Amino acid sequence: MNKTELIQQLADRADLSKSDAQNAIDALFSSSDGIIVKELKKGNKVQITGFGSFETRKRGARKGRNPRTGEEIKIGPSTSASFKAGKGLKDAVS
Protein backbone atom coordinates (compact mmCIF):
# COMPACT_ATOMS: atom_id res chain seq x y z
CA MET A 1 0.00 0.00 0.00
CA ASN A 2 1.36 3.40 -0.92
CA LYS A 3 0.47 6.84 0.43
CA THR A 4 -2.27 7.45 -2.16
CA GLU A 5 -3.96 4.17 -1.30
CA LEU A 6 -3.63 4.92 2.42
CA ILE A 7 -5.30 8.30 1.92
CA GLN A 8 -8.16 6.65 -0.01
CA GLN A 9 -8.65 4.01 2.70
CA LEU A 10 -8.70 6.67 5.45
CA ALA A 11 -11.15 8.82 3.49
CA ASP A 12 -13.49 5.84 3.00
CA ARG A 13 -13.33 4.57 6.59
CA ALA A 14 -13.56 7.90 8.38
CA ASP A 15 -16.04 9.43 5.91
CA LEU A 16 -13.61 12.23 5.04
CA SER A 17 -12.83 13.96 1.80
CA LYS A 18 -9.58 12.88 0.15
CA SER A 19 -8.17 16.33 0.89
CA ASP A 20 -8.96 16.06 4.61
CA ALA A 21 -7.53 12.53 4.73
CA GLN A 22 -4.33 13.70 3.05
CA ASN A 23 -4.01 16.58 5.51
CA ALA A 24 -4.41 14.15 8.41
CA ILE A 25 -1.78 11.76 7.03
CA ASP A 26 0.63 14.64 6.33
CA ALA A 27 0.08 16.10 9.81
CA LEU A 28 1.19 12.81 11.36
CA PHE A 29 3.81 11.43 9.01
CA SER A 30 5.38 14.32 7.07
CA SER A 31 9.16 13.99 7.17
CA SER A 32 9.64 17.75 7.37
CA ASP A 33 7.05 18.92 9.90
CA GLY A 34 4.89 15.96 10.93
CA ILE A 35 3.84 15.49 14.55
CA ILE A 36 5.89 12.32 14.95
CA VAL A 37 9.04 13.87 13.46
CA LYS A 38 8.75 16.99 15.62
CA GLU A 39 8.45 14.92 18.80
CA LEU A 40 11.38 12.69 17.84
CA LYS A 41 13.52 15.76 17.14
CA LYS A 42 12.77 16.95 20.68
CA GLY A 43 13.94 13.57 21.98
CA ASN A 44 10.45 12.44 22.95
CA LYS A 45 8.94 9.02 22.39
CA VAL A 46 5.63 8.71 20.52
CA GLN A 47 3.61 5.78 21.86
CA ILE A 48 0.36 4.58 20.35
CA THR A 49 -1.05 1.98 22.73
CA GLY A 50 -1.69 -1.34 21.04
CA PHE A 51 0.02 -0.24 17.82
CA GLY A 52 3.62 0.60 18.70
CA SER A 53 6.09 3.30 19.56
CA PHE A 54 8.45 5.56 17.68
CA GLU A 55 11.68 6.63 19.35
CA THR A 56 15.20 7.72 18.55
CA ARG A 57 18.25 5.59 19.13
CA LYS A 58 21.77 6.88 19.38
CA ARG A 59 24.70 4.95 17.97
CA GLY A 60 28.17 5.72 19.16
CA ALA A 61 31.19 6.21 16.95
CA ARG A 62 32.69 3.00 15.68
CA LYS A 63 35.16 1.55 13.23
CA GLY A 64 34.02 0.01 9.98
CA ARG A 65 35.50 -1.25 6.75
CA ASN A 66 35.23 0.15 3.26
CA PRO A 67 33.73 -2.82 1.38
CA ARG A 68 35.52 -1.87 -1.83
CA THR A 69 39.04 -1.51 -0.48
CA GLY A 70 38.87 -3.27 2.88
CA GLU A 71 40.40 -0.16 4.46
CA GLU A 72 39.36 0.59 8.06
CA ILE A 73 37.33 3.80 8.40
CA LYS A 74 35.86 5.78 11.28
CA ILE A 75 32.07 6.06 11.38
CA GLY A 76 30.79 9.00 13.42
CA PRO A 77 28.01 8.88 15.98
CA SER A 78 24.46 9.05 14.66
CA THR A 79 20.86 9.21 15.76
CA SER A 80 18.17 7.26 13.95
CA ALA A 81 14.42 6.80 14.26
CA SER A 82 13.10 3.37 15.17
CA PHE A 83 9.70 1.77 15.48
CA LYS A 84 8.81 -1.02 17.86
CA ALA A 85 5.54 -2.84 17.20
CA GLY A 86 3.14 -3.10 20.11
CA LYS A 87 1.46 -6.27 21.32
CA GLY A 88 -1.83 -5.51 19.57
CA LEU A 89 -0.11 -5.09 16.20
CA LYS A 90 2.03 -8.18 16.69
CA ASP A 91 -1.02 -10.28 17.61
CA ALA A 92 -3.05 -8.95 14.67
CA VAL A 93 -0.32 -9.77 12.15
CA SER A 94 0.52 -13.25 13.40
Biopython code that builds the backbone (N, CA, C, O; Angstrom):
import numpy as np
from Bio.PDB.StructureBuilder import StructureBuilder

atoms = [
    (1, "MET", "N", (0.852, -1.175, 0.000)),
    (1, "MET", "CA", (0.000, 0.000, 0.000)),
    (1, "MET", "C", (0.891, 1.229, 0.000)),
    (1, "MET", "O", (1.825, 1.329, 0.795)),
    (2, "ASN", "N", (0.603, 2.154, -0.883)),
    (2, "ASN", "CA", (1.364, 3.402, -0.917)),
    (2, "ASN", "C", (0.550, 4.527, -0.272)),
    (2, "ASN", "O", (-0.566, 4.306, 0.198)),
    (3, "LYS", "N", (1.112, 5.711, -0.256)),
    (3, "LYS", "CA", (0.471, 6.844, 0.425)),
    (3, "LYS", "C", (-0.886, 7.177, -0.177)),
    (3, "LYS", "O", (-1.832, 7.466, 0.556)),
    (4, "THR", "N", (-0.997, 7.142, -1.501)),
    (4, "THR", "CA", (-2.266, 7.452, -2.161)),
    (4, "THR", "C", (-3.344, 6.461, -1.754)),
    (4, "THR", "O", (-4.482, 6.850, -1.489)),
    (5, "GLU", "N", (-2.993, 5.190, -1.705)),
    (5, "GLU", "CA", (-3.957, 4.167, -1.295)),
    (5, "GLU", "C", (-4.334, 4.321, 0.175)),
    (5, "GLU", "O", (-5.488, 4.107, 0.548)),
    (6, "LEU", "N", (-3.366, 4.690, 1.006)),
    (6, "LEU", "CA", (-3.635, 4.918, 2.424)),
    (6, "LEU", "C", (-4.611, 6.079, 2.600)),
    (6, "LEU", "O", (-5.536, 6.000, 3.409)),
    (7, "ILE", "N", (-4.405, 7.142, 1.853)),
    (7, "ILE", "CA", (-5.300, 8.303, 1.916)),
    (7, "ILE", "C", (-6.710, 7.899, 1.515)),
    (7, "ILE", "O", (-7.678, 8.299, 2.162)),
    (8, "GLN", "N", (-6.837, 7.103, 0.446)),
    (8, "GLN", "CA", (-8.156, 6.654, -0.011)),
    (8, "GLN", "C", (-8.839, 5.797, 1.048)),
    (8, "GLN", "O", (-10.028, 5.973, 1.314)),
    (9, "GLN", "N", (-8.098, 4.870, 1.656)),
    (9, "GLN", "CA", (-8.653, 4.012, 2.704)),
    (9, "GLN", "C", (-9.129, 4.834, 3.901)),
    (9, "GLN", "O", (-10.209, 4.588, 4.437)),
    (10, "LEU", "N", (-8.322, 5.806, 4.316)),
    (10, "LEU", "CA", (-8.696, 6.666, 5.446)),
    (10, "LEU", "C", (-9.934, 7.478, 5.107)),
    (10, "LEU", "O", (-10.839, 7.602, 5.933)),
    (11, "ALA", "N", (-9.986, 8.027, 3.912)),
    (11, "ALA", "CA", (-11.146, 8.815, 3.486)),
    (11, "ALA", "C", (-12.411, 7.966, 3.509)),
    (11, "ALA", "O", (-13.459, 8.429, 3.961)),
    (12, "ASP", "N", (-12.326, 6.732, 3.029)),
    (12, "ASP", "CA", (-13.492, 5.841, 2.999)),
    (12, "ASP", "C", (-13.932, 5.442, 4.404)),
    (12, "ASP", "O", (-15.122, 5.490, 4.718)),
    (13, "ARG", "N", (-12.986, 5.051, 5.246)),
    (13, "ARG", "CA", (-13.332, 4.566, 6.591)),
    (13, "ARG", "C", (-13.820, 5.652, 7.527)),
    (13, "ARG", "O", (-14.735, 5.425, 8.319)),
    (14, "ALA", "N", (-13.225, 6.820, 7.447)),
    (14, "ALA", "CA", (-13.561, 7.898, 8.381)),
    (14, "ALA", "C", (-14.565, 8.880, 7.785)),
    (14, "ALA", "O", (-14.876, 9.902, 8.397)),
    (15, "ASP", "N", (-15.073, 8.573, 6.591)),
    (15, "ASP", "CA", (-16.042, 9.428, 5.913)),
    (15, "ASP", "C", (-15.502, 10.857, 5.785)),
    (15, "ASP", "O", (-16.168, 11.830, 6.139)),
    (16, "LEU", "N", (-14.265, 10.948, 5.262)),
    (16, "LEU", "CA", (-13.608, 12.234, 5.044)),
    (16, "LEU", "C", (-13.426, 12.454, 3.546)),
    (16, "LEU", "O", (-13.480, 11.515, 2.751)),
    (17, "SER", "N", (-13.213, 13.701, 3.184)),
    (17, "SER", "CA", (-12.831, 13.960, 1.798)),
    (17, "SER", "C", (-11.381, 13.512, 1.629)),
    (17, "SER", "O", (-10.648, 13.381, 2.609)),
    (18, "LYS", "N", (-10.975, 13.280, 0.387)),
    (18, "LYS", "CA", (-9.583, 12.883, 0.146)),
    (18, "LYS", "C", (-8.624, 13.961, 0.627)),
    (18, "LYS", "O", (-7.547, 13.654, 1.138)),
    (19, "SER", "N", (-9.008, 15.217, 0.466)),
    (19, "SER", "CA", (-8.166, 16.330, 0.889)),
    (19, "SER", "C", (-7.971, 16.322, 2.403)),
    (19, "SER", "O", (-6.856, 16.505, 2.891)),
    (20, "ASP", "N", (-9.062, 16.107, 3.147)),
    (20, "ASP", "CA", (-8.962, 16.056, 4.605)),
    (20, "ASP", "C", (-8.136, 14.853, 5.060)),
    (20, "ASP", "O", (-7.356, 14.954, 6.007)),
    (21, "ALA", "N", (-8.306, 13.722, 4.390)),
    (21, "ALA", "CA", (-7.533, 12.528, 4.732)),
    (21, "ALA", "C", (-6.055, 12.762, 4.470)),
    (21, "ALA", "O", (-5.214, 12.354, 5.270)),
    (22, "GLN", "N", (-5.728, 13.416, 3.354)),
    (22, "GLN", "CA", (-4.325, 13.705, 3.045)),
    (22, "GLN", "C", (-3.728, 14.653, 4.073)),
    (22, "GLN", "O", (-2.584, 14.479, 4.491)),
    (23, "ASN", "N", (-4.498, 15.652, 4.481)),
    (23, "ASN", "CA", (-4.013, 16.583, 5.506)),
    (23, "ASN", "C", (-3.734, 15.858, 6.820)),
    (23, "ASN", "O", (-2.755, 16.160, 7.503)),
    (24, "ALA", "N", (-4.593, 14.904, 7.172)),
    (24, "ALA", "CA", (-4.407, 14.147, 8.410)),
    (24, "ALA", "C", (-3.144, 13.282, 8.331)),
    (24, "ALA", "O", (-2.351, 13.243, 9.272)),
    (25, "ILE", "N", (-2.967, 12.595, 7.209)),
    (25, "ILE", "CA", (-1.784, 11.756, 7.026)),
    (25, "ILE", "C", (-0.516, 12.613, 7.068)),
    (25, "ILE", "O", (0.457, 12.258, 7.733)),
    (26, "ASP", "N", (-0.534, 13.744, 6.353)),
    (26, "ASP", "CA", (0.626, 14.636, 6.333)),
    (26, "ASP", "C", (0.920, 15.207, 7.712)),
    (26, "ASP", "O", (2.084, 15.343, 8.088)),
    (27, "ALA", "N", (-0.120, 15.543, 8.469)),
    (27, "ALA", "CA", (0.082, 16.098, 9.809)),
    (27, "ALA", "C", (0.805, 15.102, 10.715)),
    (27, "ALA", "O", (1.605, 15.498, 11.563)),
    (28, "LEU", "N", (0.528, 13.828, 10.539)),
    (28, "LEU", "CA", (1.185, 12.812, 11.356)),
    (28, "LEU", "C", (2.553, 12.408, 10.836)),
    (28, "LEU", "O", (3.518, 12.354, 11.600)),
    (29, "PHE", "N", (2.645, 12.125, 9.544)),
    (29, "PHE", "CA", (3.812, 11.434, 9.013)),
    (29, "PHE", "C", (4.759, 12.262, 8.153)),
    (29, "PHE", "O", (5.762, 11.721, 7.687)),
    (30, "SER", "N", (4.500, 13.517, 7.925)),
    (30, "SER", "CA", (5.379, 14.318, 7.068)),
    (30, "SER", "C", (6.808, 14.291, 7.613)),
    (30, "SER", "O", (7.030, 14.463, 8.811)),
    (31, "SER", "N", (7.772, 14.073, 6.716)),
    (31, "SER", "CA", (9.157, 13.993, 7.168)),
    (31, "SER", "C", (9.763, 15.357, 7.479)),
    (31, "SER", "O", (10.836, 15.436, 8.078)),
    (32, "SER", "N", (9.089, 16.422, 7.080)),
    (32, "SER", "CA", (9.636, 17.750, 7.372)),
    (32, "SER", "C", (9.001, 18.384, 8.607)),
    (32, "SER", "O", (9.703, 18.981, 9.423)),
    (33, "ASP", "N", (7.686, 18.262, 8.753)),
    (33, "ASP", "CA", (7.050, 18.925, 9.895)),
    (33, "ASP", "C", (5.896, 18.121, 10.491)),
    (33, "ASP", "O", (4.983, 18.700, 11.078)),
    (34, "GLY", "N", (5.925, 16.809, 10.351)),
    (34, "GLY", "CA", (4.888, 15.963, 10.933)),
    (34, "GLY", "C", (4.989, 15.908, 12.441)),
    (34, "GLY", "O", (6.047, 16.172, 13.012)),
    (35, "ILE", "N", (3.895, 15.567, 13.081)),
    (35, "ILE", "CA", (3.841, 15.494, 14.546)),
    (35, "ILE", "C", (4.870, 14.502, 15.077)),
    (35, "ILE", "O", (5.581, 14.800, 16.038)),
    (36, "ILE", "N", (4.952, 13.339, 14.465)),
    (36, "ILE", "CA", (5.889, 12.319, 14.948)),
    (36, "ILE", "C", (7.325, 12.803, 14.812)),
    (36, "ILE", "O", (8.118, 12.652, 15.742)),
    (37, "VAL", "N", (7.669, 13.379, 13.675)),
    (37, "VAL", "CA", (9.039, 13.873, 13.460)),
    (37, "VAL", "C", (9.386, 14.972, 14.447)),
    (37, "VAL", "O", (10.485, 14.974, 15.001)),
    (38, "LYS", "N", (8.477, 15.901, 14.678)),
    (38, "LYS", "CA", (8.755, 16.992, 15.624)),
    (38, "LYS", "C", (9.033, 16.457, 17.026)),
    (38, "LYS", "O", (9.946, 16.928, 17.704)),
    (39, "GLU", "N", (8.246, 15.475, 17.458)),
    (39, "GLU", "CA", (8.452, 14.919, 18.799)),
    (39, "GLU", "C", (9.777, 14.151, 18.883)),
    (39, "GLU", "O", (10.475, 14.227, 19.894)),
    (40, "LEU", "N", (10.116, 13.421, 17.833)),
    (40, "LEU", "CA", (11.383, 12.694, 17.837)),
    (40, "LEU", "C", (12.563, 13.648, 17.843)),
    (40, "LEU", "O", (13.575, 13.374, 18.489)),
    (41, "LYS", "N", (12.454, 14.767, 17.133)),
    (41, "LYS", "CA", (13.522, 15.764, 17.135)),
    (41, "LYS", "C", (13.739, 16.337, 18.526)),
    (41, "LYS", "O", (14.867, 16.670, 18.890)),
    (42, "LYS", "N", (12.666, 16.456, 19.309)),
    (42, "LYS", "CA", (12.771, 16.954, 20.679)),
    (42, "LYS", "C", (13.333, 15.893, 21.624)),
    (42, "LYS", "O", (13.656, 16.188, 22.775)),
    (43, "GLY", "N", (13.448, 14.660, 21.134)),
    (43, "GLY", "CA", (13.939, 13.574, 21.976)),
    (43, "GLY", "C", (12.835, 12.824, 22.682)),
    (43, "GLY", "O", (13.108, 11.991, 23.547)),
    (44, "ASN", "N", (11.589, 13.104, 22.330)),
    (44, "ASN", "CA", (10.454, 12.440, 22.955)),
    (44, "ASN", "C", (10.105, 11.145, 22.238)),
    (44, "ASN", "O", (10.459, 10.946, 21.076)),
    (45, "LYS", "N", (9.420, 10.285, 22.934)),
    (45, "LYS", "CA", (8.938, 9.021, 22.390)),
    (45, "LYS", "C", (7.465, 9.196, 22.040)),
    (45, "LYS", "O", (6.725, 9.827, 22.795)),
    (46, "VAL", "N", (7.034, 8.654, 20.919)),
    (46, "VAL", "CA", (5.629, 8.709, 20.521)),
    (46, "VAL", "C", (5.070, 7.297, 20.645)),
    (46, "VAL", "O", (5.463, 6.397, 19.902)),
    (47, "GLN", "N", (4.150, 7.108, 21.588)),
    (47, "GLN", "CA", (3.615, 5.778, 21.857)),
    (47, "GLN", "C", (2.138, 5.740, 21.538)),
    (47, "GLN", "O", (1.365, 6.560, 22.031)),
    (48, "ILE", "N", (1.749, 4.784, 20.710)),
    (48, "ILE", "CA", (0.355, 4.580, 20.355)),
    (48, "ILE", "C", (-0.020, 3.213, 20.917)),
    (48, "ILE", "O", (0.349, 2.184, 20.351)),
    (49, "THR", "N", (-0.743, 3.203, 22.014)),
    (49, "THR", "CA", (-1.052, 1.979, 22.734)),
    (49, "THR", "C", (-1.705, 0.956, 21.817)),
    (49, "THR", "O", (-2.658, 1.257, 21.098)),
    (50, "GLY", "N", (-1.175, -0.252, 21.858)),
    (50, "GLY", "CA", (-1.691, -1.336, 21.044)),
    (50, "GLY", "C", (-1.119, -1.381, 19.640)),
    (50, "GLY", "O", (-1.206, -2.413, 18.975)),
    (51, "PHE", "N", (-0.537, -0.288, 19.176)),
    (51, "PHE", "CA", (0.023, -0.242, 17.825)),
    (51, "PHE", "C", (1.547, -0.312, 17.866)),
    (51, "PHE", "O", (2.151, -1.184, 17.242)),
    (52, "GLY", "N", (2.164, 0.607, 18.600)),
    (52, "GLY", "CA", (3.619, 0.598, 18.701)),
    (52, "GLY", "C", (4.157, 1.935, 19.148)),
    (52, "GLY", "O", (3.401, 2.840, 19.501)),
    (53, "SER", "N", (5.465, 2.049, 19.128)),
    (53, "SER", "CA", (6.088, 3.298, 19.561)),
    (53, "SER", "C", (7.236, 3.683, 18.643)),
    (53, "SER", "O", (7.971, 2.835, 18.136)),
    (54, "PHE", "N", (7.363, 4.976, 18.448)),
    (54, "PHE", "CA", (8.452, 5.562, 17.681)),
    (54, "PHE", "C", (9.402, 6.202, 18.678)),
    (54, "PHE", "O", (8.967, 6.873, 19.614)),
    (55, "GLU", "N", (10.696, 5.998, 18.480)),
    (55, "GLU", "CA", (11.677, 6.629, 19.352)),
    (55, "GLU", "C", (12.982, 6.785, 18.589)),
    (55, "GLU", "O", (13.162, 6.221, 17.510)),
    (56, "THR", "N", (13.889, 7.562, 19.169)),
    (56, "THR", "CA", (15.204, 7.717, 18.553)),
    (56, "THR", "C", (16.203, 6.838, 19.289)),
    (56, "THR", "O", (16.085, 6.585, 20.488)),
    (57, "ARG", "N", (17.170, 6.391, 18.540)),
    (57, "ARG", "CA", (18.247, 5.593, 19.132)),
    (57, "ARG", "C", (19.563, 6.200, 18.704)),
    (57, "ARG", "O", (19.753, 6.565, 17.544)),
    (58, "LYS", "N", (20.462, 6.299, 19.655)),
    (58, "LYS", "CA", (21.773, 6.875, 19.378)),
    (58, "LYS", "C", (22.782, 5.745, 19.209)),
    (58, "LYS", "O", (22.800, 4.781, 19.974)),
    (59, "ARG", "N", (23.606, 5.890, 18.202)),
    (59, "ARG", "CA", (24.695, 4.948, 17.975)),
    (59, "ARG", "C", (25.998, 5.699, 18.180)),
    (59, "ARG", "O", (26.178, 6.805, 17.670)),
    (60, "GLY", "N", (26.882, 5.102, 18.912)),
    (60, "GLY", "CA", (28.175, 5.716, 19.156)),
    (60, "GLY", "C", (29.093, 5.595, 17.952)),
    (60, "GLY", "O", (28.802, 4.872, 16.999)),
    (61, "ALA", "N", (30.195, 6.308, 18.010)),
    (61, "ALA", "CA", (31.194, 6.213, 16.953)),
    (61, "ALA", "C", (31.774, 4.804, 16.959)),
    (61, "ALA", "O", (31.882, 4.161, 18.003)),
    (62, "ARG", "N", (32.140, 4.342, 15.776)),
    (62, "ARG", "CA", (32.690, 2.996, 15.677)),
    (62, "ARG", "C", (33.603, 2.904, 14.457)),
    (62, "ARG", "O", (33.660, 3.809, 13.625)),
    (63, "LYS", "N", (34.303, 1.798, 14.381)),
    (63, "LYS", "CA", (35.165, 1.555, 13.227)),
    (63, "LYS", "C", (34.441, 0.616, 12.271)),
    (63, "LYS", "O", (33.746, -0.308, 12.691)),
    (64, "GLY", "N", (34.615, 0.864, 11.001)),
    (64, "GLY", "CA", (34.015, 0.015, 9.983)),
    (64, "GLY", "C", (35.039, -0.265, 8.903)),
    (64, "GLY", "O", (36.199, 0.131, 9.017)),
    (65, "ARG", "N", (34.616, -0.937, 7.872)),
    (65, "ARG", "CA", (35.501, -1.253, 6.746)),
    (65, "ARG", "C", (34.856, -0.795, 5.448)),
    (65, "ARG", "O", (33.657, -0.968, 5.232)),
    (66, "ASN", "N", (35.676, -0.209, 4.595)),
    (66, "ASN", "CA", (35.232, 0.146, 3.263)),
    (66, "ASN", "C", (35.107, -1.169, 2.495)),
    (66, "ASN", "O", (36.105, -1.868, 2.318)),
    (67, "PRO", "N", (33.896, -1.523, 2.031)),
    (67, "PRO", "CA", (33.733, -2.820, 1.377)),
    (67, "PRO", "C", (34.505, -2.942, 0.067)),
    (67, "PRO", "O", (34.816, -4.051, -0.367)),
    (68, "ARG", "N", (34.810, -1.836, -0.551)),
    (68, "ARG", "CA", (35.516, -1.869, -1.827)),
    (68, "ARG", "C", (37.011, -2.122, -1.645)),
    (68, "ARG", "O", (37.618, -2.915, -2.364)),
    (69, "THR", "N", (37.591, -1.421, -0.654)),
    (69, "THR", "CA", (39.044, -1.511, -0.484)),
    (69, "THR", "C", (39.453, -2.333, 0.727)),
    (69, "THR", "O", (40.600, -2.769, 0.820)),
    (70, "GLY", "N", (38.531, -2.548, 1.653)),
    (70, "GLY", "CA", (38.872, -3.266, 2.882)),
    (70, "GLY", "C", (39.548, -2.377, 3.907)),
    (70, "GLY", "O", (39.901, -2.837, 4.993)),
    (71, "GLU", "N", (39.733, -1.103, 3.571)),
    (71, "GLU", "CA", (40.399, -0.158, 4.465)),
    (71, "GLU", "C", (39.487, 0.153, 5.664)),
    (71, "GLU", "O", (38.272, 0.292, 5.521)),
    (72, "GLU", "N", (40.113, 0.258, 6.854)),
    (72, "GLU", "CA", (39.360, 0.591, 8.061)),
    (72, "GLU", "C", (39.026, 2.075, 8.048)),
    (72, "GLU", "O", (39.882, 2.909, 7.749)),
    (73, "ILE", "N", (37.766, 2.404, 8.376)),
    (73, "ILE", "CA", (37.330, 3.802, 8.405)),
    (73, "ILE", "C", (36.630, 4.089, 9.726)),
    (73, "ILE", "O", (36.159, 3.176, 10.404)),
    (74, "LYS", "N", (36.568, 5.366, 10.080)),
    (74, "LYS", "CA", (35.858, 5.784, 11.276)),
    (74, "LYS", "C", (34.447, 6.203, 10.880)),
    (74, "LYS", "O", (34.259, 6.974, 9.939)),
    (75, "ILE", "N", (33.459, 5.687, 11.606)),
    (75, "ILE", "CA", (32.070, 6.055, 11.382)),
    (75, "ILE", "C", (31.641, 6.884, 12.582)),
    (75, "ILE", "O", (31.740, 6.428, 13.721)),
    (76, "GLY", "N", (31.169, 8.089, 12.336)),
    (76, "GLY", "CA", (30.790, 8.995, 13.417)),
    (76, "GLY", "C", (29.515, 8.576, 14.119)),
    (76, "GLY", "O", (28.788, 7.707, 13.637)),
    (77, "PRO", "N", (29.246, 9.193, 15.257)),
    (77, "PRO", "CA", (28.013, 8.885, 15.980)),
    (77, "PRO", "C", (26.797, 9.347, 15.178)),
    (77, "PRO", "O", (26.884, 10.286, 14.387)),
    (78, "SER", "N", (25.668, 8.678, 15.389)),
    (78, "SER", "CA", (24.455, 9.050, 14.662)),
    (78, "SER", "C", (23.222, 8.789, 15.523)),
    (78, "SER", "O", (23.264, 8.044, 16.502)),
    (79, "THR", "N", (22.150, 9.414, 15.133)),
    (79, "THR", "CA", (20.857, 9.206, 15.764)),
    (79, "THR", "C", (19.892, 8.773, 14.682)),
    (79, "THR", "O", (19.843, 9.380, 13.613)),
    (80, "SER", "N", (19.122, 7.726, 14.948)),
    (80, "SER", "CA", (18.166, 7.259, 13.955)),
    (80, "SER", "C", (16.811, 7.011, 14.608)),
    (80, "SER", "O", (16.714, 6.777, 15.812)),
    (81, "ALA", "N", (15.780, 7.067, 13.790)),
    (81, "ALA", "CA", (14.423, 6.798, 14.260)),
    (81, "ALA", "C", (14.183, 5.297, 14.212)),
    (81, "ALA", "O", (14.666, 4.612, 13.310)),
    (82, "SER", "N", (13.439, 4.791, 15.184)),
    (82, "SER", "CA", (13.100, 3.374, 15.169)),
    (82, "SER", "C", (11.641, 3.210, 15.579)),
    (82, "SER", "O", (11.059, 4.064, 16.248)),
    (83, "PHE", "N", (11.078, 2.097, 15.159)),
    (83, "PHE", "CA", (9.696, 1.769, 15.483)),
    (83, "PHE", "C", (9.673, 0.391, 16.105)),
    (83, "PHE", "O", (10.288, -0.542, 15.590)),
    (84, "LYS", "N", (8.966, 0.263, 17.210)),
    (84, "LYS", "CA", (8.806, -1.023, 17.856)),
    (84, "LYS", "C", (7.315, -1.343, 17.879)),
    (84, "LYS", "O", (6.519, -0.601, 18.454)),
    (85, "ALA", "N", (6.949, -2.448, 17.251)),
    (85, "ALA", "CA", (5.539, -2.839, 17.196)),
    (85, "ALA", "C", (5.026, -3.189, 18.571)),
    (85, "ALA", "O", (5.731, -3.810, 19.366)),
    (86, "GLY", "N", (3.786, -2.787, 18.856)),
    (86, "GLY", "CA", (3.138, -3.102, 20.115)),
    (86, "GLY", "C", (2.496, -4.475, 20.081)),
    (86, "GLY", "O", (2.416, -5.101, 19.024)),
    (87, "LYS", "N", (2.046, -4.940, 21.215)),
    (87, "LYS", "CA", (1.459, -6.266, 21.320)),
    (87, "LYS", "C", (0.233, -6.424, 20.434)),
    (87, "LYS", "O", (0.071, -7.463, 19.793)),
    (88, "GLY", "N", (-0.628, -5.422, 20.383)),
    (88, "GLY", "CA", (-1.834, -5.508, 19.568)),
    (88, "GLY", "C", (-1.503, -5.693, 18.090)),
    (88, "GLY", "O", (-2.143, -6.493, 17.407)),
    (89, "LEU", "N", (-0.519, -4.969, 17.598)),
    (89, "LEU", "CA", (-0.112, -5.091, 16.204)),
    (89, "LEU", "C", (0.532, -6.448, 15.948)),
    (89, "LEU", "O", (0.249, -7.089, 14.936)),
    (90, "LYS", "N", (1.388, -6.882, 16.849)),
    (90, "LYS", "CA", (2.031, -8.184, 16.686)),
    (90, "LYS", "C", (0.998, -9.301, 16.654)),
    (90, "LYS", "O", (1.077, -10.203, 15.820)),
    (91, "ASP", "N", (0.027, -9.240, 17.564)),
    (91, "ASP", "CA", (-1.018, -10.275, 17.612)),
    (91, "ASP", "C", (-1.888, -10.263, 16.355)),
    (91, "ASP", "O", (-2.272, -11.318, 15.849)),
    (92, "ALA", "N", (-2.194, -9.073, 15.857)),
    (92, "ALA", "CA", (-3.048, -8.950, 14.672)),
    (92, "ALA", "C", (-2.361, -9.497, 13.423)),
    (92, "ALA", "O", (-3.018, -10.055, 12.544)),
    (93, "VAL", "N", (-1.058, -9.340, 13.347)),
    (93, "VAL", "CA", (-0.315, -9.766, 12.153)),
    (93, "VAL", "C", (-0.044, -11.263, 12.169)),
    (93, "VAL", "O", (-0.036, -11.903, 11.117)),
    (94, "SER", "N", (0.179, -11.827, 13.354)),
    (94, "SER", "CA", (0.522, -13.252, 13.399)),
    (94, "SER", "C", (-0.689, -14.155, 13.491)),
    (94, "SER", "O", (-0.546, -15.376, 13.537)),
]
sb = StructureBuilder()
sb.init_structure("model")
sb.init_model(0)
sb.init_chain("A")
sb.init_seg("    ")
for serial, (resi, resn, name, xyz) in enumerate(atoms, 1):
    if name == "N":
        sb.init_residue(resn, " ", resi, " ")
    sb.init_atom(name, np.array(xyz, "f"), 0.0, 1.0, " ", f" {name:<3s}", serial, name[0])
structure = sb.get_structure()
